[in-house]
Amino acid sequence: MKQSRKLWNYGLVSPTILAAILGVGVRAIATEVDSLQTTAPLAIPANLDTETSDPISQIAQVPDHNGDSRDEIWEQINHYSNETNALDQVTNVSQLRDVSPGDWAYEALRSLVERYGCIAGYPDGTYRGNRAMTRYEFAAGLNACLQQIERLIAGTDGVDEGDLETLRRLIQEFEAELATLGARVDNLEGRVAFLEDNQFSTTTKLSGEVIFGLAGVAAGEDANGDDIDNVTIFGHRTRLELNTSFTGEDVLRTRLQAEGLGSLTEQTITPEGDLFFAGATDSDVVIDALLYDFPLGENTRVVLDANAGASDDFASTVNPFLDGDGGSGALSRFGTRHSIYYYLDGAGIGINHALGDKLELSAGYLASEAADPGDDTGIFNGPYGALAQILFKPSDQLNIGLTYIHAYNRDTDTGSRRSNFRSFTEDLIGNAVPTSSNSYGVELSWRLSDRFALGGWVGYTQTTTLSTLGGQIDRGDLDIWNWAVNLAFPDLGKEGSVAAILVGMEPKVTDSSVNIAGIDTEDDDTSLHIEAFYQYQLTDNIAITPGIIWLTAPDHDNDNEDIVIGAIRTTFSF
C-alpha cells in the first residue's frame, strides 16, 4: 500500500505526465483482453521493434504469467530501461522527424521532452507513435520519467507549484473516471486468470470449419440422347483441426473430417465442374490430414505428410484468391487450383526453400497407397507423384510459378473422362491401365491493385500407357492440355469478401496414339468451364458464397448439351 501511495504521489507532480499516462492507459485497457498489449504514443524503449511476428504466430498460446517471478519482471523492466538510457536523449521534440504539431499528443510529447527529459527516439530519428508496445516497455518508460522527477524534487529548482495546483484540480475532476479505471483493471486481471486456468492447451490451438453446401444440376440430353437427371443435393463437410507447436516454430497438424456431400460426376457424366468440398456421403469421422511441419535452418521448411497430403502443404499453388481448399474461394476443383497439382496426394515429404525474397524452391514426393503393404503398393511401388517448382516473386503483387510433376498411376479427377485415362479404361474394360505421366505448368497471380487481381495457368501433360492388358489396347501416348484465366475482386462490397470469374478449359486429350478396341481416346471437341462466384463475408466467422458453373460441351463433346451447376456454400469457421 505504501509503495502504491508513493507511486501515486510521484504522478501528482505534473498534469502533462498524468495526461500522457491517462491517454496511454485508457487505450491500453480497451484492448487488453484481445492482445494483452497496448497501442500508445509513449513508445519510450527506442531500439525495440515489435512489428515482426513469430514464425508460428498462428499457434495461439495464452502466456503463463504465473511463472514470472517478481525478480524476472524487474529484470525485464530494467533491461528495457537500460536500452533506452543507452540512446542519445531527445532534447527538442523537433528532433523526432515523424512528429508534427498536428499530432493529437504533440503537446504532451513536447512537455515530456523539453521539461522533463525522459523521452528517447529511435536511432533513425523517428518516434513511431502508432506502433504497439508491451506492458514491460510501458513500465520501463514510466520508470524513466519517475526517476527524472525524483531528480527534480531532489534538486534546487524543485517542482512548479502551479503544476501541483492544476493537478489537484484534475484529480478532483476525474475522480470517478479513475475509480472506474481501477475497477476495469481488476476485472481484466480476473478474466485473464480465468482464461489461463481454463485454456484448452498451452501448446495446441483448436480450430474448426463447417461447410453447408446446396447444389443443383440443370442439364438436357447426353450424347446418346438420354436425359440427364436434374438433381439437387444438400450436405456438409466438417473439419476439426488441432495445431500443436513444441518449439514455437514447428506445427503438428491433426485434422478430423466428416463428409456428407456426394460428387456430381454421375449427373454431369464427367469430372468437369465437380465441387471441391464434395466427397463421401456417409459422414464418417476420419483422420483426414496428419503432418509435421518444421524448420531446417533459417530459410528451409520440411513437411512430413502421414496422411492425405497435398501439394499445397509445401508448395504455393499461385492462386491466392481462388484456392481456399474448398472452404473459401472457388467452388469447383478445377477453379481452386491448376489441375496438375492433383497428381499428388497421400503420404510423403515436402521441402520448401526460400532464396531471398524473390525466389522460392519447392520439391515433394507423395504416395497415395503408402500405408498398404500389398503388391504394387507402398510408398515406392504404388501410385505416386513427385513435384519440383520454382516460384518467382518479383514483387508482393506478382508471383510466377514454373512446375514439373512426374506421376505414376495417377489421375487428376478434373477434365474429360479420356484425360483421366486409368478411370476411363476401368469403366470400359474393367481394368485400370498402368500409366506414367510428365506434366509441365506455368502459373501466374498478379494483383494489379488493392481491388483487382489477374490470375491463371496453362499446363501440358504427356501420359504414357505401360501395359496392353492382354492385347486389349495398343500402347501409346496421350497429349493433355488445360488452361484458365481468372479475375478476382478482393474486398468487393465488404472487407474480406471476394468476387471472381474464371474461364478455362479443363484437361482435354488433344492427341492420342492409344487405341482401345476401336474406341477413340482423343477428345474431338472443346468444352469451356465458366465459373463465377461471390463470397460474402457476413461476419469474421461466417461466409456465404453463391456461385454458378457452366460447362458448354461436357466431356469435350458437342453432342452433349451444356450443363449448368448452381451452388450455395455457407462456411462457418472458428
C-alpha positions as CSV (number, residue, x, y, z in Angstrom):
1,M,0.0,0.0,0.0
2,K,2.9,2.4,0.8
3,Q,4.5,1.6,-2.5
4,S,1.3,2.3,-4.4
5,R,0.9,5.6,-2.5
6,K,4.4,6.6,-3.2
7,L,3.9,5.9,-6.9
8,W,0.7,8.0,-6.9
9,N,2.5,10.9,-5.2
10,Y,5.1,10.8,-8.0
11,G,2.3,11.0,-10.5
12,L,1.0,14.2,-8.8
13,V,4.0,16.2,-10.0
14,S,2.8,17.3,-13.4
15,P,-0.5,17.4,-15.3
16,T,1.3,16.8,-18.5
17,I,2.7,13.5,-17.2
18,L,-0.8,12.5,-15.9
19,A,-2.4,13.4,-19.3
20,A,0.1,11.3,-21.2
21,I,-0.3,8.3,-18.8
22,L,-4.1,8.6,-18.9
23,G,-4.0,8.8,-22.7
24,V,-2.0,5.6,-22.8
25,G,-3.8,3.8,-20.0
26,V,-7.4,4.2,-21.3
27,R,-6.4,2.8,-24.7
28,A,-4.4,0.0,-23.1
29,I,-7.3,-1.2,-21.1
30,A,-9.7,-1.0,-24.0
31,T,-7.6,-3.5,-26.0
32,E,-6.2,-5.6,-23.1
33,V,-8.4,-8.6,-23.4
34,D,-7.7,-9.1,-27.1
35,S,-4.0,-8.6,-27.3
36,L,-2.6,-8.1,-23.8
37,Q,-0.5,-5.2,-25.1
38,T,-1.2,-1.5,-25.7
39,T,-1.1,0.8,-28.6
40,A,0.0,4.3,-27.5
41,P,2.2,7.2,-28.4
42,L,4.6,6.7,-25.4
43,A,7.0,4.2,-27.1
44,I,10.0,5.0,-25.0
45,P,12.2,1.9,-25.4
46,A,13.7,3.3,-28.6
47,N,15.6,0.4,-30.1
48,L,12.9,-2.3,-29.7
49,D,10.8,-3.3,-32.7
50,T,7.7,-5.5,-32.0
51,E,6.4,-5.2,-35.6
52,T,7.9,-8.6,-36.5
53,S,5.9,-11.7,-35.7
54,D,6.7,-15.2,-34.6
55,P,7.1,-17.6,-37.5
56,I,4.5,-19.7,-35.9
57,S,2.1,-16.9,-34.8
58,Q,-0.9,-18.9,-36.0
59,I,-0.4,-21.2,-33.0
60,A,-2.1,-19.0,-30.3
61,Q,-0.9,-19.6,-26.8
62,V,-2.1,-17.9,-23.6
63,P,1.1,-16.7,-21.8
64,D,1.8,-18.2,-18.4
65,H,2.2,-15.2,-16.2
66,N,2.1,-17.3,-13.1
67,G,5.6,-18.5,-13.9
68,D,7.0,-14.9,-13.8
69,S,8.7,-14.1,-10.5
70,R,8.9,-10.5,-9.4
71,D,12.7,-10.7,-9.9
72,E,12.1,-11.7,-13.6
73,I,9.7,-8.9,-14.2
74,W,12.0,-6.3,-12.7
75,E,14.8,-7.7,-14.7
76,Q,12.9,-7.2,-17.9
77,I,11.8,-3.7,-17.0
78,N,15.4,-2.8,-16.1
79,H,16.5,-4.4,-19.4
80,Y,14.2,-2.0,-21.4
81,S,15.2,0.9,-19.2
82,N,19.0,0.3,-19.8
83,E,18.4,0.0,-23.6
84,T,16.5,3.3,-23.5
85,N,19.2,5.1,-21.5
86,A,21.9,3.9,-23.9
87,L,20.4,6.2,-26.6
88,D,21.0,9.9,-27.1
89,Q,18.4,11.8,-25.1
90,V,16.0,13.9,-27.2
91,T,16.2,17.5,-26.1
92,N,13.8,19.0,-28.5
93,V,10.6,17.5,-30.0
94,S,11.6,18.7,-33.5
95,Q,14.4,16.1,-33.4
96,L,11.7,13.5,-33.9
97,R,11.1,13.7,-37.7
98,D,7.8,11.8,-37.7
99,V,6.2,14.0,-35.0
100,S,4.3,17.1,-36.2
101,P,2.4,19.9,-34.4
102,G,-0.8,18.4,-35.8
103,D,-0.5,15.2,-33.9
104,W,-3.0,14.8,-31.0
105,A,-0.3,14.1,-28.4
106,Y,2.2,16.7,-29.7
107,E,1.9,19.0,-26.6
108,A,2.3,16.1,-24.2
109,L,5.4,14.9,-26.0
110,R,6.9,18.3,-26.2
111,S,6.4,18.8,-22.5
112,L,7.9,15.4,-21.6
113,V,10.9,16.0,-23.9
114,E,11.7,19.7,-23.1
115,R,10.6,20.0,-19.4
116,Y,11.4,16.5,-18.0
117,G,13.8,14.9,-20.5
118,C,12.5,11.3,-20.3
119,I,11.7,10.6,-23.9
120,A,14.1,8.9,-26.4
121,G,13.6,8.3,-30.1
122,Y,14.7,5.5,-32.4
123,P,18.3,5.6,-33.8
124,D,16.9,6.8,-37.2
125,G,15.4,9.9,-35.6
126,T,11.8,8.6,-35.5
127,Y,9.3,8.2,-32.6
128,R,6.9,5.7,-34.2
129,G,4.0,6.8,-32.0
130,N,1.5,4.4,-33.6
131,R,3.4,1.1,-33.1
132,A,2.4,-1.3,-30.3
133,M,4.4,-1.7,-27.1
134,T,4.3,-4.3,-24.4
135,R,3.4,-3.7,-20.8
136,Y,7.0,-4.1,-19.8
137,E,8.0,-1.3,-22.1
138,F,5.3,1.0,-20.7
139,A,6.6,0.2,-17.2
140,A,10.1,1.0,-18.2
141,G,9.1,4.3,-19.8
142,L,7.1,5.3,-16.8
143,N,10.1,4.4,-14.5
144,A,12.4,6.7,-16.6
145,C,10.0,9.6,-16.1
146,L,9.7,9.0,-12.4
147,Q,13.4,8.8,-12.0
148,Q,13.7,12.2,-13.7
149,I,11.0,13.6,-11.4
150,E,12.9,12.3,-8.4
151,R,16.0,14.2,-9.6
152,L,13.9,17.4,-10.0
153,I,12.5,17.1,-6.5
154,A,15.9,16.5,-5.0
155,G,17.4,19.4,-6.9
156,T,17.3,23.1,-6.0
157,D,14.7,24.0,-8.6
158,G,12.0,21.7,-7.2
159,V,8.7,21.4,-8.9
160,D,6.5,24.3,-10.0
161,E,3.7,24.9,-7.5
162,G,1.3,25.8,-10.3
163,D,1.6,22.3,-11.8
164,L,0.8,20.8,-8.4
165,E,-2.3,23.0,-8.0
166,T,-3.5,22.2,-11.5
167,L,-3.1,18.5,-10.9
168,R,-5.1,18.7,-7.7
169,R,-8.0,20.2,-9.6
170,L,-7.6,17.4,-12.3
171,I,-7.7,14.7,-9.6
172,Q,-11.0,16.0,-8.2
173,E,-12.5,16.4,-11.7
174,F,-11.5,12.8,-12.8
175,E,-12.1,11.1,-9.5
176,A,-15.0,9.0,-10.8
177,E,-13.1,8.0,-14.0
178,L,-10.0,7.0,-12.1
179,A,-12.1,4.8,-9.8
180,T,-13.8,3.1,-12.9
181,L,-10.3,2.7,-14.4
182,G,-9.1,0.8,-11.4
183,A,-12.2,-1.4,-11.3
184,R,-11.7,-2.3,-15.0
185,V,-8.1,-3.3,-14.3
186,D,-9.2,-5.6,-11.5
187,N,-11.9,-7.1,-13.8
188,L,-9.4,-7.7,-16.6
189,E,-6.9,-9.4,-14.2
190,G,-9.7,-11.8,-13.1
191,R,-10.6,-12.6,-16.7
192,V,-7.0,-13.3,-17.7
193,A,-6.6,-15.6,-14.7
194,F,-9.8,-17.4,-15.7
195,L,-8.5,-17.9,-19.3
196,E,-5.2,-19.2,-18.0
197,D,-6.9,-21.7,-15.8
198,N,-9.4,-22.9,-18.4
199,Q,-7.4,-22.8,-21.6
200,F,-7.6,-25.8,-23.9
201,S,-3.8,-26.2,-24.0
202,T,-0.7,-24.2,-23.7
203,T,0.7,-25.8,-26.9
204,T,-2.3,-26.6,-29.0
205,K,-4.8,-24.5,-30.9
206,L,-8.2,-26.0,-31.8
207,S,-9.9,-24.6,-34.9
208,G,-12.8,-25.8,-37.0
209,E,-14.7,-25.3,-40.3
210,V,-18.1,-26.5,-41.2
211,I,-19.4,-26.2,-44.8
212,F,-23.1,-26.5,-45.7
213,G,-23.5,-27.0,-49.4
214,L,-26.5,-26.8,-51.6
215,A,-26.1,-27.6,-55.3
216,G,-28.2,-28.4,-58.3
217,V,-27.7,-29.5,-61.8
218,A,-29.7,-28.3,-64.8
219,A,-28.9,-30.2,-68.0
220,G,-30.5,-31.6,-71.1
221,E,-29.5,-34.8,-73.0
222,D,-26.2,-36.6,-73.3
223,A,-24.5,-37.8,-76.5
224,N,-26.7,-40.9,-76.5
225,G,-29.9,-38.9,-76.4
226,D,-30.6,-39.8,-72.8
227,D,-31.9,-37.2,-70.4
228,I,-29.5,-36.2,-67.6
229,D,-31.2,-36.1,-64.2
230,N,-31.7,-32.6,-62.9
231,V,-30.8,-33.2,-59.2
232,T,-30.5,-31.1,-56.1
233,I,-28.2,-32.1,-53.2
234,F,-27.6,-30.8,-49.8
235,G,-24.8,-31.8,-47.4
236,H,-21.8,-30.8,-45.4
237,R,-18.0,-31.1,-44.9
238,T,-16.9,-30.7,-41.3
239,R,-13.3,-30.3,-40.1
240,L,-11.8,-30.0,-36.6
241,E,-8.1,-29.2,-36.7
242,L,-5.5,-29.4,-33.8
243,N,-2.3,-27.4,-34.4
244,T,0.4,-28.2,-31.9
245,S,3.7,-26.4,-31.6
246,F,6.6,-27.8,-29.4
247,T,9.2,-25.2,-30.1
248,G,7.2,-22.2,-31.3
249,E,8.4,-22.7,-34.9
250,D,7.0,-26.2,-35.7
251,V,3.5,-27.4,-36.3
252,L,2.0,-30.9,-35.7
253,R,-1.4,-30.8,-37.5
254,T,-4.1,-33.3,-36.9
255,R,-7.3,-32.8,-38.8
256,L,-10.5,-34.8,-38.3
257,Q,-13.1,-34.7,-41.1
258,A,-16.5,-35.9,-41.9
259,E,-18.0,-35.6,-45.4
260,G,-21.7,-35.7,-46.3
261,L,-22.0,-34.3,-49.8
262,G,-21.6,-36.6,-52.8
263,S,-19.9,-35.9,-56.1
264,L,-21.9,-34.7,-59.1
265,T,-20.0,-36.8,-61.6
266,E,-22.8,-39.3,-62.2
267,Q,-25.2,-36.4,-63.2
268,T,-22.6,-34.5,-65.2
269,I,-21.1,-37.7,-66.9
270,T,-17.7,-36.1,-66.4
271,P,-15.4,-34.9,-63.6
272,E,-15.7,-31.4,-65.1
273,G,-17.4,-29.0,-62.7
274,D,-17.2,-31.2,-59.7
275,L,-17.2,-29.3,-56.4
276,F,-14.0,-29.2,-54.3
277,F,-15.8,-29.8,-51.0
278,A,-17.8,-32.8,-52.2
279,G,-16.7,-36.3,-51.4
280,A,-18.2,-39.2,-49.4
281,T,-21.8,-39.3,-48.2
282,D,-21.5,-41.4,-45.1
283,S,-20.4,-38.6,-42.6
284,D,-17.9,-41.0,-41.0
285,V,-15.3,-39.2,-39.0
286,V,-11.7,-39.9,-40.2
287,I,-8.2,-38.5,-39.7
288,D,-8.1,-36.6,-42.9
289,A,-4.7,-34.9,-42.6
290,L,-1.8,-35.6,-40.4
291,L,1.5,-33.8,-40.9
292,Y,4.5,-32.3,-39.1
293,D,6.0,-29.0,-40.4
294,F,9.3,-27.9,-39.0
295,P,12.2,-25.5,-40.0
296,L,15.6,-26.7,-41.1
297,G,17.8,-23.7,-40.8
298,E,16.5,-20.1,-41.4
299,N,15.2,-20.5,-45.0
300,T,14.0,-24.1,-45.3
301,R,10.9,-25.8,-44.1
302,V,10.2,-29.6,-44.2
303,V,6.8,-31.1,-44.2
304,L,6.2,-34.8,-43.3
305,D,2.8,-35.9,-44.5
306,A,1.5,-39.1,-42.9
307,N,-2.0,-39.0,-44.5
308,A,-4.0,-37.1,-47.1
309,G,-1.0,-34.8,-48.0
310,A,-1.4,-32.4,-50.9
311,S,0.9,-30.2,-53.0
312,D,-0.3,-27.0,-51.2
313,D,1.2,-28.4,-47.9
314,F,4.7,-27.4,-49.1
315,A,4.3,-25.5,-52.4
316,S,2.4,-22.4,-53.5
317,T,-0.5,-23.1,-55.9
318,V,-0.2,-19.4,-57.1
319,N,-3.9,-18.9,-56.9
320,P,-4.4,-17.0,-53.6
321,F,-8.0,-15.6,-54.1
322,L,-9.5,-18.8,-55.5
323,D,-7.6,-21.6,-53.6
324,G,-9.3,-21.8,-50.2
325,D,-9.2,-25.6,-50.0
326,G,-12.9,-25.8,-50.6
327,G,-13.9,-23.6,-47.6
328,S,-13.4,-20.3,-49.4
329,G,-12.6,-19.2,-52.9
330,A,-13.7,-21.2,-56.0
331,L,-16.4,-23.8,-55.7
332,S,-15.1,-26.3,-58.2
333,R,-11.9,-28.5,-58.1
334,F,-10.8,-27.0,-61.4
335,G,-11.3,-23.4,-60.3
336,T,-9.5,-24.0,-57.0
337,R,-6.0,-24.8,-58.4
338,H,-4.2,-25.9,-61.5
339,S,-5.2,-29.5,-62.4
340,I,-1.7,-30.9,-62.5
341,Y,-1.4,-30.3,-58.7
342,Y,-3.9,-33.1,-58.2
343,Y,-1.4,-35.7,-59.4
344,L,0.0,-35.5,-55.8
345,D,-1.7,-36.8,-52.7
346,G,-1.1,-39.2,-49.9
347,A,1.9,-39.7,-47.6
348,G,5.5,-38.5,-48.1
349,I,7.7,-35.5,-47.7
350,G,7.8,-31.9,-49.0
351,I,10.6,-29.3,-48.8
352,N,10.3,-25.5,-49.3
353,H,13.4,-23.3,-49.5
354,A,13.5,-19.5,-49.8
355,L,16.3,-17.9,-51.8
356,G,16.0,-14.4,-50.5
357,D,12.7,-12.6,-51.0
358,K,12.4,-13.1,-54.8
359,L,12.8,-16.8,-55.3
360,E,11.3,-19.9,-53.7
361,L,12.0,-23.6,-54.5
362,S,9.7,-26.5,-53.6
363,A,10.1,-30.2,-54.0
364,G,8.0,-33.1,-52.8
365,Y,7.0,-36.8,-53.1
366,L,3.6,-38.2,-52.1
367,A,2.3,-41.8,-52.5
368,S,-1.4,-42.4,-52.4
369,E,-1.1,-46.0,-51.1
370,A,2.0,-45.6,-48.9
371,A,0.5,-47.4,-45.9
372,D,-0.6,-50.5,-47.9
373,P,1.9,-53.4,-47.8
374,G,0.2,-55.3,-50.7
375,D,1.6,-56.0,-54.2
376,D,2.3,-52.9,-56.3
377,T,1.6,-50.6,-53.4
378,G,3.6,-48.9,-50.7
379,I,5.5,-45.7,-50.7
380,F,7.7,-46.6,-53.7
381,N,5.9,-49.4,-55.6
382,G,2.4,-47.9,-55.7
383,P,0.9,-44.8,-57.2
384,Y,2.8,-41.6,-56.5
385,G,3.5,-38.1,-57.6
386,A,6.8,-36.1,-57.5
387,L,6.9,-32.3,-57.8
388,A,9.5,-29.7,-58.4
389,Q,8.6,-26.0,-58.6
390,I,10.3,-22.6,-58.9
391,L,8.3,-19.6,-57.7
392,F,9.4,-16.2,-58.8
393,K,8.3,-13.2,-56.7
394,P,9.4,-10.0,-58.4
395,S,7.1,-8.1,-56.0
396,D,4.5,-8.8,-53.4
397,Q,1.8,-8.3,-56.1
398,L,3.3,-10.6,-58.8
399,N,4.0,-14.3,-58.4
400,I,5.0,-16.6,-61.3
401,G,5.4,-20.4,-60.9
402,L,7.1,-23.0,-63.1
403,T,6.0,-26.5,-62.1
404,Y,7.1,-30.0,-63.1
405,I,5.3,-33.2,-61.9
406,H,6.1,-36.8,-62.6
407,A,3.4,-39.3,-61.7
408,Y,2.7,-43.0,-61.8
409,N,-0.8,-44.5,-62.0
410,R,-2.5,-41.2,-61.0
411,D,-5.4,-39.2,-62.4
412,T,-6.5,-35.6,-61.6
413,D,-10.3,-36.1,-61.4
414,T,-10.8,-33.0,-63.5
415,G,-11.4,-32.7,-67.2
416,S,-12.8,-35.2,-69.6
417,R,-13.1,-39.0,-68.9
418,R,-10.4,-39.6,-71.5
419,S,-7.9,-37.3,-69.8
420,N,-8.4,-39.4,-66.6
421,F,-7.2,-42.4,-68.6
422,R,-7.0,-45.0,-65.8
423,S,-10.6,-44.4,-64.8
424,F,-11.7,-44.3,-68.4
425,T,-10.2,-47.7,-69.2
426,E,-11.5,-49.2,-66.0
427,D,-15.1,-48.2,-66.9
428,L,-14.6,-49.7,-70.4
429,I,-12.8,-53.0,-69.9
430,G,-12.9,-53.4,-66.1
431,N,-9.1,-52.8,-65.6
432,A,-7.2,-49.6,-64.9
433,V,-4.3,-49.4,-67.4
434,P,-0.9,-48.6,-65.8
435,T,0.3,-45.2,-66.8
436,S,3.2,-42.8,-66.3
437,S,2.9,-39.1,-66.9
438,N,5.0,-35.9,-67.0
439,S,3.3,-32.6,-66.5
440,Y,4.6,-29.0,-67.1
441,G,2.8,-25.9,-65.9
442,V,3.1,-22.2,-65.7
443,E,1.0,-20.3,-63.1
444,L,0.6,-16.6,-62.6
445,S,-1.0,-14.3,-59.9
446,W,-0.8,-10.6,-60.4
447,R,-2.6,-8.1,-58.0
448,L,-2.9,-5.1,-60.2
449,S,-4.5,-3.0,-57.4
450,D,-6.0,-3.5,-53.9
451,R,-9.3,-4.3,-55.5
452,F,-8.4,-6.2,-58.7
453,A,-6.2,-9.3,-59.4
454,L,-5.4,-11.3,-62.5
455,G,-4.5,-15.0,-62.4
456,G,-4.3,-18.1,-64.5
457,W,-2.3,-21.0,-65.7
458,V,-1.6,-23.3,-68.6
459,G,-0.5,-26.9,-68.4
460,Y,0.6,-29.8,-70.6
461,T,0.7,-33.5,-69.6
462,Q,2.1,-36.4,-71.6
463,T,0.7,-39.7,-70.4
464,T,2.2,-43.0,-71.5
465,T,0.4,-46.3,-71.2
466,L,2.6,-49.1,-69.7
467,S,0.6,-52.2,-70.5
468,T,-1.6,-53.7,-73.2
469,L,-3.6,-55.9,-70.8
470,G,-3.6,-59.0,-73.0
471,G,-3.8,-57.2,-76.3
472,Q,-7.0,-55.2,-75.5
473,I,-5.3,-51.9,-76.1
474,D,-2.4,-50.5,-78.1
475,R,0.4,-48.9,-76.1
476,G,0.9,-45.2,-76.8
477,D,0.9,-41.7,-75.6
478,L,-1.8,-39.0,-74.8
479,D,-1.2,-35.3,-75.0
480,I,-3.4,-33.5,-72.5
481,W,-3.7,-29.7,-72.2
482,N,-5.6,-27.4,-69.8
483,W,-5.7,-23.6,-69.2
484,A,-7.6,-21.0,-67.2
485,V,-7.8,-17.2,-66.8
486,N,-9.4,-15.7,-63.7
487,L,-10.3,-12.2,-62.5
488,A,-10.7,-11.6,-58.7
489,F,-12.1,-8.6,-56.9
490,P,-11.0,-8.7,-53.3
491,D,-12.9,-6.8,-50.6
492,L,-15.8,-6.2,-53.0
493,G,-18.7,-4.8,-51.0
494,K,-17.2,-5.6,-47.7
495,E,-13.7,-6.2,-46.3
496,G,-12.8,-9.9,-46.5
497,S,-15.3,-10.6,-49.3
498,V,-14.2,-11.6,-52.8
499,A,-15.9,-12.0,-56.2
500,A,-14.3,-13.8,-59.1
501,I,-14.9,-15.1,-62.6
502,L,-12.9,-17.9,-64.2
503,V,-12.9,-19.1,-67.8
504,G,-10.8,-22.1,-68.8
505,M,-10.6,-25.5,-70.5
506,E,-10.4,-28.5,-68.2
507,P,-7.9,-31.2,-69.1
508,K,-8.5,-32.3,-72.7
509,V,-6.8,-35.1,-74.7
510,T,-5.7,-33.2,-77.8
511,D,-3.8,-36.1,-79.4
512,S,-3.6,-39.8,-78.7
513,S,-1.8,-42.8,-80.2
514,V,-3.7,-45.2,-77.9
515,N,-6.4,-47.5,-79.3
516,I,-8.9,-49.5,-77.2
517,A,-10.9,-51.9,-79.3
518,G,-11.7,-49.2,-81.9
519,I,-12.8,-46.7,-79.3
520,D,-11.5,-43.2,-79.8
521,T,-9.3,-42.0,-77.0
522,E,-9.0,-38.4,-78.2
523,D,-11.3,-35.5,-77.4
524,D,-12.6,-34.1,-80.6
525,D,-14.4,-31.0,-79.3
526,T,-13.7,-28.4,-76.7
527,S,-15.7,-27.5,-73.6
528,L,-15.3,-24.3,-71.7
529,H,-15.5,-24.2,-67.9
530,I,-17.1,-20.8,-66.9
531,E,-17.4,-20.1,-63.2
532,A,-18.5,-17.1,-61.2
533,F,-19.0,-16.7,-57.5
534,Y,-19.3,-14.0,-54.8
535,Q,-18.0,-14.9,-51.3
536,Y,-19.7,-12.5,-48.9
537,Q,-18.1,-12.3,-45.5
538,L,-21.1,-12.0,-43.3
539,T,-19.0,-11.9,-40.1
540,D,-15.5,-12.8,-39.2
541,N,-16.6,-16.4,-38.8
542,I,-19.4,-16.8,-41.4
543,A,-19.2,-16.5,-45.2
544,I,-21.9,-17.2,-47.8
545,T,-20.9,-18.0,-51.3
546,P,-23.4,-18.3,-54.2
547,G,-22.0,-19.4,-57.5
548,I,-22.6,-20.8,-60.9
549,I,-20.6,-23.2,-63.2
550,W,-21.4,-23.6,-66.9
551,L,-19.9,-26.4,-69.0
552,T,-20.5,-25.6,-72.6
553,A,-19.8,-29.1,-74.1
554,P,-19.5,-31.6,-71.2
555,D,-16.8,-34.3,-71.6
556,H,-15.4,-32.1,-74.5
557,D,-18.2,-33.5,-76.7
558,N,-20.5,-31.1,-78.6
559,D,-23.2,-33.9,-78.7
560,N,-23.7,-33.4,-75.0
561,E,-26.0,-30.5,-74.2
562,D,-24.5,-27.9,-71.9
563,I,-24.7,-28.2,-68.2
564,V,-25.3,-25.5,-65.6
565,I,-24.4,-26.2,-61.9
566,G,-25.7,-23.8,-59.3
567,A,-24.4,-23.9,-55.7
568,I,-24.6,-22.0,-52.4
569,R,-21.8,-22.7,-49.9
570,T,-22.1,-21.4,-46.3
571,T,-18.8,-21.7,-44.3
572,F,-18.6,-21.4,-40.5
573,S,-15.1,-21.1,-39.1
574,F,-14.0,-21.0,-35.5
